[in-house]
């Protein structure tokens, strides 16, 4: 290099099978050009998690939510059908619904008093006789919908591109883990009010990496691990694995990072919870069979559904949505998902336990946020570095096993490598992958349950 | 304005203000051992989410902080550790507490409910973040002074903006 090259002209990913290294160009976290490309090529052309159907249980319930920077209305219409509209008056583009949530039979634009039903139809255009072809005109002015809306187990997804594959095909193996969550309790699961809405000064991909990274748990969450140990839980990283599920989705399976309310008891949960847990296990075995009950109950799962959904099925269950705002800023929204049928003591224990770990006020998530933000600040140091290799982040851990065909451990970086390879393809930059040496015949993909 | 408690003595707003100002100074000085002395054993510390509505129980909804006494102690132990990375180095905080009100609608006859406005500025990583909201506390009234029975900080924000976090005590 004769001059400092900033940039996206360099390979974005370099995987070297002779040296067993995998490196990601840090422009991926910093570049406005890459951010714009992600919006255009990924967010506008794939399924995005919007919200859970239990957030809007009654007809005419609505929430407003921004996805890919676009303000949307997530509403259940009068007939009970879920609809998603652009939150923008078809007349002049005014934000139509200026409440964050509520229940309303109509959305009325304050600007010129145009009104719309919750199914999107025009209800009123003041002085409509001034327009030609009034009925046709009214129809043409219905609320603008997103191209596709579909749901799986209550998780509602949208796509701005009508030509995406069916939702279940997109979800692939991830769908099964969402079903396993729904199977945890008779009567299924529901979200609760009390959404954690926060934002971090870091690139969205740092949040994805962090969730798939068991390697950081002990050092980053040193104080939380200490709290668990003091309370009698034997924290371990042994025999825990991470899986690429294909299409950019991935799964971290944890059994040694903490108990699970109503499924794996630990002393801090108290004696009453031990009794409830035993009874619940017996009920699950009856309902699901021994083997299925084992997979549903005995493993904590962190599931990433490309590109914007993380399900933390750990002590309790949190749904986390990530919304990139800028290369160095990400909005995060998290909802607690709980059994619809649960006694008050168990619910109270669940809520306390979940937020003691997750969220910006927990005993653990703030240290994750510190990590994203410290990386985002730190990678300013190598912009335009010479040699250029210095401006790459390393995600090689576990490649030595990968070439032998050994399943990656939770403390390896294989899920991140799978994510990054998919990401590169999704942003349309396969040309920016540099492969050195002989790639193993096949990467391990998916998880075979015995 | 004053609130009656336990029939034995009256709590003045000045006494409540002194209690809150003292606590603010202790928190700004990062003196967490002393901070625990502001609580009675069994107390709670709560920070509801920004969509909170009065009347919600944090046992029934999501929240930012839902600490019982054991978790308050775990939180303090963590904050005193060098390994609480989000607060090592510590945030610098500067607290202003105003609009103190004392109510006489508490359920127990040995407690009072008080509210106050807080403004906390937090400096870290070259930035200043502001936290604005209302305290909604239940204070136990004892002969030796006031103690937190329920310490609740309700944010006035619509959401936590970039960089804002609740790794320190609000």
Contacts between the chains, C-beta under 8 A, distances in Angstrom:
chain1	res1	chain2	res2	distance
A	100	B	51	7.3
A	100	B	158	7.5
A	101	B	51	7.5
A	192	B	60	7.0
A	192	B	61	5.2
A	192	B	62	5.5
A	193	B	51	6.4
A	193	B	53	7.9
A	193	B	56	7.0
A	193	B	61	4.9
A	193	B	62	7.0
A	194	B	48	7.0
A	194	B	49	4.7
A	194	B	51	6.7
A	194	B	52	7.2
A	194	B	56	7.1
A	194	B	58	7.5
A	194	B	61	3.4
A	194	B	62	3.0
A	194	B	63	5.5
A	195	B	49	5.9
A	195	B	51	5.6
A	195	B	62	6.2
A	196	B	49	5.7
A	196	B	62	6.3
A	196	B	64	6.4
A	197	B	49	7.2
A	197	B	50	5.8
A	197	B	51	7.5
A	197	B	158	7.6
A	197	B	159	3.7
A	197	B	160	6.7
A	198	B	159	6.5
A	198	B	160	3.9
A	198	B	164	6.8
A	198	B	165	7.1
A	199	B	159	7.0
A	199	B	160	6.3
A	199	B	161	5.6
A	199	B	162	4.2
A	199	B	163	7.6
A	199	B	164	7.3
A	200	B	162	6.4
A	200	B	163	7.4
A	201	B	162	5.0
A	201	B	163	5.0
A	220	B	85	6.5
A	222	B	81	7.5
A	222	B	83	3.9
A	223	B	77	7.6
A	223	B	78	4.1
A	223	B	81	5.1
A	223	B	83	5.1
A	223	B	84	5.2
A	224	B	78	7.6
A	226	B	77	8.0
A	226	B	78	7.9
A	226	B	81	7.7
A	226	B	83	7.8
A	227	B	74	5.0
A	227	B	77	7.7
A	227	B	78	7.1
A	325	B	162	7.6
A	329	B	162	5.0
A	331	B	159	7.9
A	334	B	62	7.5
A	335	B	62	6.5
A	336	B	61	7.9
A	336	B	62	4.2
A	344	B	59	7.1
A	347	B	59	6.3
A	347	B	60	6.5
A	348	B	59	3.7
A	348	B	60	7.9
A	351	B	58	6.4
A	351	B	59	5.8
A	351	B	60	7.3
A	351	B	61	7.2
A	351	B	62	7.1
A	351	B	63	6.9
A	351	B	66	5.8
A	352	B	59	7.7
A	352	B	66	4.8
A	352	B	67	7.6
A	352	B	68	6.4
A	352	B	71	7.0
A	354	B	62	8.0
A	355	B	62	7.0
A	355	B	63	5.4
A	355	B	64	6.7
A	355	B	65	6.7
A	355	B	66	5.1
A	356	B	66	7.5
A	356	B	67	7.4
A	356	B	71	5.6
A	356	B	74	7.8
A	359	B	62	8.0
A	359	B	64	5.8
A	360	B	64	6.4
A	360	B	160	5.9
A	360	B	164	7.4
A	360	B	165	4.3
A	360	B	166	5.0
A	360	B	167	7.4
A	361	B	47	5.4
A	361	B	63	7.7
A	361	B	64	3.5
A	361	B	65	4.2
A	361	B	165	7.8
A	361	B	166	3.6
A	361	B	167	7.7
A	361	B	170	8.0
A	362	B	65	8.0
A	363	B	71	7.9
A	363	B	74	6.6
A	363	B	75	6.4
A	363	B	78	5.7
A	366	B	86	3.6
A	366	B	87	7.6
A	366	B	165	5.2
A	366	B	166	7.3
A	366	B	167	3.6
A	367	B	84	7.3
A	367	B	85	4.6
A	367	B	86	5.0
A	367	B	167	7.9
A	369	B	86	6.6
A	369	B	165	5.6
A	369	B	167	7.9
A	370	B	85	4.8
A	370	B	86	4.3
A	370	B	167	7.7
A	371	B	85	7.5
A	373	B	125	6.9
A	373	B	163	7.2
A	377	B	125	7.0
